[in-house]
Each structure stands twice: as structure tokens, then as C-alpha cells.
């Protein structure tokens, strides 16, 4: 029997300045977090099979979480492993500038925060 153990925790932030797209802000937050993670130890030290022995959980706080396309956010995690995406109400929205040329409907800028955890399968003793 095995259990999952945390290997990496990382935080990221993403902003959609124009267009008020919660999915774009969420994707940028996930990419920001995952871009600071190097999983070399998983391959070279532990010789893990990513598809079998690794999973990634992303908790994303973003304005208008109901508008987030979870399938698109999942693609922002480049690892071939189980990916758990939880989108919650959070992040921040603030006044920017509305430019019709950029597809703005309002002057809101949307800011998402992603909390990424990478788990590895460990053996129970």
C-alpha cells in the first residue's frame, strides 16, 4: 500500500489586464507557479514514473471562478500525471482601463493566485 507525500509547494500569480477572462488569469497563475519548479530529483534520484507516481494539485483563487475553463487550465501543467484543479472564489479585481480594441467589457483587471502542490507516491512502512 502506498500514500501520497508532498514534494513541492509553489505559488503563482496571473493577471488578465484586458478582456476580463478568468481562465486566462488562472492559466497565467499556474504557469507562473510551475515555471519555478524543477523536478529533476523525481527523475534522477527517485526514478519515478510521472504517470503512475506523481500528481499535481492546483488550487486557484480567481474572480468569477464559475467562468474558468478547467480543461484549459489543466493544459498549463506540462507534466504527464494526474492533475487535480480546484477553482475557488478569490484573487483580486481592480480598476484598469477599458479599451474596446482589446475586447474589454469593463475596466476590471483580474488577478488569479495559484497554489500548486506536487505529490509523489511513497511506500508505507
Order of alpha helices (4+ residues) and beta strands (2+ residues): beta-alpha-alpha-alpha-beta-alpha-beta-beta-beta
